Amino acid sequence: MKKLRPEFVAAMAQIVQLSSDKKLSLETIEECCQRGIKRLEEAANDPKNANEYSVLIIVDYDYDGKEGFAYFNARIKEDFFDESTAVHSSDKPLPDSTIQSANEERARLLKLSIKRKSAKLINGVQRLKDSRYLETTRAFEVLDQTQALCNEITEELKMFDDLEGLVKPRFHQA
């Protein structure tokens, strides 16, 4: 059975993000990647594609009520490995470069999510500063949303801190 190589899987999140003109949530990116992996592996293992050079799939996703699409084109001989003949991961660890790339991509996505949520938080606080706005019942909803955003940002910062030690700097500082 053919499985996608870790290097290809690590690049899929970036492909999904680049397919959209807006910042996508981590959940949307993860769901799209999972469906993409499943469909690519199914296509690569389909007997009708046995003599093909590559498999191309389109995965749709929803963001802000709009439909987006991500295209994945995987080369059968280069981007897949045969699970039955492969050395098990417990026998052979992933290369450091693969782990590093995956950690860097995860850190990048966390930074994007934190920036997006911080912008929403600032917008909510600015709306609350408006004295006319403070007198409405909507102010309590904005306060609840602001508190929820603060909690989400705090959790993502903790995850980023955990990743920070795993991501090696690319350049040496003098």
C-alpha positions as CSV (number, residue, x, y, z in Angstrom):
1,M,0.0,0.0,0.0
2,K,1.4,3.4,-1.0
3,K,1.6,6.1,1.6
4,L,2.6,9.8,1.2
5,R,6.1,10.7,2.2
6,P,6.4,13.0,5.3
7,E,8.0,15.7,3.2
8,F,5.0,16.0,1.0
9,V,2.6,16.0,4.0
10,A,4.6,18.8,5.6
11,A,4.2,21.0,2.6
12,M,0.4,20.4,2.3
13,A,-0.5,23.0,4.9
14,Q,1.3,25.7,3.0
15,I,-0.4,24.7,-0.2
16,V,-3.8,25.0,1.5
17,Q,-3.0,28.4,2.9
18,L,-1.7,29.7,-0.4
19,S,-4.9,28.6,-2.1
20,S,-6.9,31.2,-0.2
21,D,-6.8,35.0,-0.4
22,K,-7.6,35.1,3.3
23,K,-6.1,33.6,6.4
24,L,-7.6,30.2,7.1
25,S,-8.1,28.7,10.6
26,L,-5.8,25.9,11.7
27,E,-8.9,23.6,11.9
28,T,-9.8,24.3,8.2
29,I,-6.2,23.7,7.1
30,E,-5.9,20.5,9.1
31,E,-9.3,19.2,7.8
32,C,-8.3,19.9,4.2
33,C,-4.9,18.3,4.6
34,Q,-6.4,15.1,6.2
35,R,-9.0,14.8,3.4
36,G,-6.2,15.4,0.8
37,I,-3.9,12.8,2.3
38,K,-6.8,10.2,2.3
39,R,-7.8,11.0,-1.3
40,L,-4.2,11.1,-2.6
41,E,-3.4,7.7,-1.0
42,E,-6.7,6.2,-2.4
43,A,-5.9,7.5,-5.9
44,A,-2.3,6.2,-5.8
45,N,-3.5,2.8,-4.6
46,D,-6.2,2.6,-7.2
47,P,-5.3,-0.1,-9.9
48,K,-6.5,2.2,-12.7
49,N,-3.7,4.6,-11.8
50,A,-1.0,2.0,-11.7
51,N,0.7,3.2,-14.9
52,E,0.2,6.9,-14.2
53,Y,3.0,9.4,-13.4
54,S,1.1,11.4,-10.9
55,V,-2.3,11.8,-9.2
56,L,-4.1,15.2,-9.0
57,I,-6.9,15.8,-6.6
58,I,-8.9,18.9,-5.7
59,V,-10.1,19.3,-2.1
60,D,-12.7,21.9,-1.3
61,Y,-13.0,23.8,2.0
62,D,-15.3,26.4,3.5
63,Y,-14.1,29.7,4.9
64,D,-16.4,32.5,6.0
65,G,-19.3,31.0,4.0
66,K,-17.2,30.8,0.8
67,E,-15.9,27.8,-0.9
68,G,-12.2,27.4,-1.5
69,F,-10.2,24.8,-3.4
70,A,-6.7,23.3,-2.9
71,Y,-5.0,21.3,-5.6
72,F,-2.6,18.5,-4.7
73,N,-0.5,16.8,-7.4
74,A,1.6,14.0,-6.1
75,R,4.1,12.0,-8.2
76,I,3.6,8.3,-7.6
77,K,7.2,7.2,-7.6
78,E,8.7,10.2,-5.8
79,D,6.0,11.4,-3.3
80,F,4.8,8.0,-2.1
81,F,6.5,5.0,-0.5
82,D,5.3,1.4,-0.3
83,E,4.3,0.8,3.3
84,S,4.8,-3.0,3.0
85,T,8.5,-2.7,2.0
86,A,9.4,0.4,4.0
87,V,11.4,0.3,7.1
88,H,9.1,1.0,10.1
89,S,9.5,4.4,11.7
90,S,10.5,2.8,14.9
91,D,13.5,1.3,13.1
92,K,14.5,4.5,11.2
93,P,13.8,8.0,12.6
94,L,12.6,10.8,10.3
95,P,15.4,13.0,9.0
96,D,16.1,16.1,11.0
97,S,15.3,18.3,8.0
98,T,11.8,16.8,7.7
99,I,11.0,17.3,11.4
100,Q,12.5,20.8,11.2
101,S,10.3,21.7,8.2
102,A,7.2,20.4,9.8
103,N,7.9,22.3,13.1
104,E,8.7,25.5,11.1
105,E,5.4,25.2,9.2
106,R,3.5,24.6,12.4
107,A,5.1,27.6,14.1
108,R,4.4,29.7,11.0
109,L,0.7,28.7,11.1
110,L,0.5,29.4,14.8
111,K,2.0,32.9,14.3
112,L,-0.6,33.6,11.6
113,S,-3.4,32.5,13.8
114,I,-2.2,34.5,16.7
115,K,-1.9,37.7,14.5
116,R,-5.4,37.2,13.1
117,K,-6.9,36.7,16.6
118,S,-5.0,39.6,18.0
119,A,-6.3,41.9,15.2
120,K,-9.9,40.8,16.1
121,L,-9.1,41.4,19.8
122,I,-7.9,45.0,19.1
123,N,-10.9,45.7,17.0
124,G,-13.2,44.5,19.8
125,V,-11.5,46.7,22.3
126,Q,-11.7,49.7,20.0
127,R,-15.4,49.2,19.7
128,L,-15.8,49.0,23.4
129,K,-14.0,52.4,23.8
130,D,-16.9,54.1,21.9
131,S,-19.1,55.5,24.6
132,R,-22.3,55.0,22.6
133,Y,-21.4,51.4,22.2
134,L,-20.9,50.8,25.9
135,E,-24.5,51.5,26.5
136,T,-25.8,48.7,24.4
137,T,-26.3,45.0,25.3
138,R,-24.0,44.1,22.4
139,A,-21.1,45.3,24.6
140,F,-21.5,42.2,26.8
141,E,-21.3,40.0,23.7
142,V,-18.1,41.8,22.6
143,L,-16.7,41.4,26.1
144,D,-17.4,37.6,26.0
145,Q,-15.9,37.4,22.5
146,T,-12.8,39.3,23.7
147,Q,-12.4,37.0,26.6
148,A,-12.7,34.0,24.4
149,L,-10.1,35.4,22.0
150,C,-7.7,36.1,24.9
151,N,-8.0,32.5,26.0
152,E,-7.4,31.1,22.5
153,I,-4.4,33.4,22.0
154,T,-3.0,32.3,25.3
155,E,-3.3,28.6,24.4
156,E,-1.7,29.2,21.0
157,L,1.2,31.1,22.6
158,K,1.7,28.1,24.9
159,M,1.8,25.8,21.9
160,F,4.2,28.2,20.1
161,D,6.5,28.3,23.2
162,D,6.6,24.5,23.1
163,L,7.5,24.6,19.5
164,E,10.1,27.4,19.8
165,G,12.7,25.1,21.3
166,L,12.1,22.6,18.5
167,V,12.6,25.1,15.7
168,K,16.3,25.7,15.0
169,P,17.3,29.2,13.9
170,R,18.3,29.3,10.2
171,F,21.1,31.9,10.6
172,H,23.8,32.1,13.2
173,Q,23.8,35.4,15.1
174,A,27.2,37.0,15.8
